[in-house]
Amino acid sequence: MKRKTFDQIVTFVGFGLSALLLVAAGLLNWGATFATGTVGEQLAAQKISIPGNTGDPDASKDVVNFFADNADKIMTTGKQAQMYADHYIQFHLNAMPTYADASNASRVATGRAAADPTNSSLQADADKKAKIVDTVFKGQSLRGMLLNAYAFWELGQIAAISAIAALAGGLLMLLLSIAGLIHIRRTSEDATI
């Protein structure tokens, strides 16, 4: 095979890879911007204010510093959502029964109250246990939604890093392909591989 023909094939494949990487960089950047922007807009719309501390006396220094640095700020990033869900909501939910346990206790209390509808202490116990179920359900639901927001935000961060890598790779391939074109002009017609 002639060297010039081989160089032309490799150079044009390089241009194709360069174009593919540059298109991928654009799409990844669009995905990153979409994920980060959407998560930020959705979180900001909820107007969740981050407390100055978690209430956990055993919280690590980085958690304490995070909450101190973000005190009274409106939640707008996935990282804020993750920290709030894992270190604030979860800390408070740990003091409560699981949803399954709370729900079972509520059903038992409601059954007892239904069996003796005139007993006000049984009615009060059933009401109290129903409120615990409601609180645990809301806390677990909010925690789950915030962690979903964090996951999408994190995917946006990964897409942003990937966009930079694809852009760098695309530009490098473009430069190498241009160098290949220059090399083709200098290659002798008689050269073979």
N, C-alpha and C positions, 0 to 999 in steps of 0.2 A: 504494500500500500504506500502511496506517495505521502510524504510527510506533510505536504501542504493540505492535502485532502483531510488527513487525520486532524490537523490543527483547526481546519475550518469546522469540522464536526464538533470537536471539543469546545471551540469558541462559541458556536451557536447554541450548543446545549447549555453552556455557561450563561449566555444571554437569557435563555428560557428559564433557567433556575433563578437568575437574578430577578426577572419579571415576576415569577411565582412568589419569591420571598418578599418582594416589595408589595405585591397585592396582599399577601398574608399579613404583612405588617400593618397595612391600612385597615384590613378587616379586624385584626386583633385590637388595634387602637380604638376602632369604633366600638367593639364589644366592651373594652375596658371603660371607655367613656360612658357607654350606656349603663353598664352595671353599677359603676361608682356613682354616677349621677342619679340614677333611679333610686338606688338605696338611700342616698343622701336626701333626696326630695321626699321620699316616703317616710323616712324617720323624722325629718324636720317637721312634716305636717302633723305628726303625733304630739309634738311639743313635750317630749319626755325630758324633764330636767334631771341631770345627773347629780346625785347627792355628794356632799363633801367627804363622806366616808360610808363604808358598808355596814357598820354596826358590829363587825366581826373583830373582836379584840385579838384574834390569832391571825389576822390577815398578814400576808407577806409585805415586805417593804415596797416592792414594786406595785402591788395592788393599792396600798395606802397612798403612795405617790401619785398613781394614776387618778384615783378619785379626788385627791387634793388638787391636782392640776386641772381637772375637768369640772370642778365643783360649780354648780349652778349653770353650767352650759347646757344648751339644748343638744340632744343626741342627733348627730348627723353622719356619723361614720360607722362602718361595720365593726371596727375595733371597739368603739364606745358601746355598741350594742352587745358585743360579746362579753366585755368586762361587766357591764350592768347585769346581764343575764346570769353569768357564771359566778359573780362575786357579790352581787347585791340580792337579786331575786332568789338565787339558789341558797344563799346563807339563811334567808328568812324562811324559805320552804323547808329547809332541813329541820326546823323547829316544829314542823307540823307533820301529821301522818301522810303517807302516800295517798294518792287519789283513790286507789282501790280500798285501802284500809278505811279512809274517811267515808267513802261511799257505803261500805259494808256497815260501819257503825251507825251511819245515818239511817240506813234501811231498818236496822234492828230497833233503833230508837223510835222511828216512825211507826213501826209495827207495834211496839209497846204502847205508844201514845194512842194508836187507833184502837187497841184492845181496851184501854181505860180512858176514854175521852174526857172524863171529868177530873182526871188527875193533872193538876196544873204543873207539877214538877216534871212529869213525863213529857208534857207538851213543851215546856221550856227546854228540856234536854234535847228533844227532837229538833226544835228550832235552832238551838246552838250547833248541833251536829250538821244540820243542813247548811248553815252559814259557813262552817269549816269546809264542807265539800265545795261550796261556791268559791271560797277564797283559794283553796288549793287548785281548783280547776282553772280559775282565772290566772293564777300565778304560773302554773305549768304551761298554759296556753300562751301567755305573753312571753315567757322564757323561750318556748319553742319558736315563736314568730321572730323574736329578736335573733335567735341563733340561725334561723333561715336567712335573715337579712345579712348577718355576718358572713354566712357561707357564700352568698351571691357577691357580696362586696369583696371577699377574698378571691373569688374566681376573677373578678374584675382586676384585682391587683396582679394576679398571675398572668392574665391576658396583657396587661400593660408591660410587664417584664418581657413576655414573649414577643410583643410588638417591637420592643427595642432590639431584642436579639435578632428577630427576622429582618428588621431594617438594617442592622449592622451587617448581617450575612448577605442581604441583597446588595448593599453598596459594595461590599468586598467582592462579591461575584461579578458585579458590573465592572469594577476596576480590573479584575483579572481577565474578564472577557475583552475589555478594551486593550489590555496588554497582549492578549491573544491575537487580536486583529493586527496590532503593530508587528507582532512576531510573524504572522502569516506573510506580510509584505516583505519581510527580510529573508524568508525561507526560500531556498533555491528550488527551482522547478524540478530538478533532478534528484533531490533528497528523498530517501525512502526510510521506512521504519525498519 
